Amino acid sequence: MPTAYTDLLNTALDNLAATLQTMSPPIPIVTDPRNIQSACAFINAPTFTTPLLKNKRIQLTFPIQLIVPSPFNLDAQRKLLNMAAQLLGANVAITEGRPSSIEIGGALYPCYELIVNMEASSL
């Protein structure tokens, strides 16, 4: 049974995943790399800063990889762009996106990386 983490960083990850899971039509949202599947959005580990240096309020940057099955062709590109457009319509602050690839089990898959910024507070 997985441990229920309730700290500031894990709560931010859970909140982001919950927000993205409300999209329609749904995209599978994955937070554990062991569960990556084709045609999903993988929320990777965030970077963060503490602008006030008191560690009570932090700014997080989450990379989200949108993944579709190979091959690298126009069909994959259009599916990735469609998934990116869906996330742009979600209630999250996407600040950038770029095409990429991701290796899963020794195979390369087309991917689009989106950067989501958010703030979390323990106040």
N, C-alpha and C positions, 0 to 999 in steps of 0.2 A: 504494500500500500504506500503510495507516495506521501511524502511529508507535506503538510500544509504550511507553507511559509507565509507569514503575515507582515514581514518587514516592508519598509518603504519601497525598495527596488522591485521586489517580487510582486507587491501589490500593484505597482505601476504596470508591470508586464501583464498581469492578469486583467487589469482594467483595459489596456489596449486590445488584448485578445478578445475580451467580451464585447468591446465596441465594434471591432471588425466582424465578429460573428453575427451581427445584426444586419449585415448587408443583404440586399436582395437584387438579383439572384445570389445565393450564397457561394462563397469561395471557401474551401476548407482552410482553416487557420491552424497552423502548427507552431508550437513553442518548443517542442522536443525534437532535436535533429534525428533521433531514432525513428520518428514517425513521419518523416518527409515522404511525400508521395507526389506523383506527377499531378499537375494542375492544382497547386496549392500556394498559399502565402505562408512563408516561414519567417517568424519574428525572431531575429537573432539577438544576441546579447547587446545591451546598450552601452554607449559611453555616457558619462555624465560629468557635470561641473557643479560646483557649489558656489554660486556667485557671491553670497554673503559671508562665506567662510564660517558659517555656524552649523552646517550640515543638517539644518531643519528644512530647508527648501532647496531642491536640486532641479537642474535642467537636464533632461535626458534626450539622447539621440538614438533612436532605434533603427537599425537597418532591417528592412523587410525584403526578402527575396521572393518574387513571384516566379514560380517554376512551372514549366510546361514540358510535355514529352518531346524528345527529339523527333525529327531532324531539325537542324537550324535552317528554316526556310520561311517564306512569307506567311504561311499558315501559323507557325509558331509566333512570329513577330506580331501578327494581328491579334492572336489570342492574348499575348502579353500586354499589348496596348489596351485591349478591352478590359483586362483585369486591372491594369493601372488606372483606367478611367473609373472603374467601380470604386477603387480605394480613394480616388480623388473626390468622389461623391460622399464618402463616409465622413463622419464627424471627427477627423484627425488632421493635424497640421503637417501635411507633406510638403517638404521644402525642396526636394530634388529627386530626380530619377535618372537612371542610366541603364543601358543594356549591358548584360554580362553573361556569364555562364557559371554553373555550379557543378561540382563533381559529387556524384552520389553512387556509392558502390563501384567506383572505378569508371563510371560512364559520365560524360559531360552532357548537361541539359541546358537548354536555353533558359535564360533568367533575366528578370528586370529588377534592379535594386532600387527601392524607394527609401527615402530618408524621412522618418517621422520624428518631429520634435514635440516634447511635452514637458510639463512641469509637475513635480510631485512635492508634497509637503507633509511633514509630520507635526505641523502646528495644530 
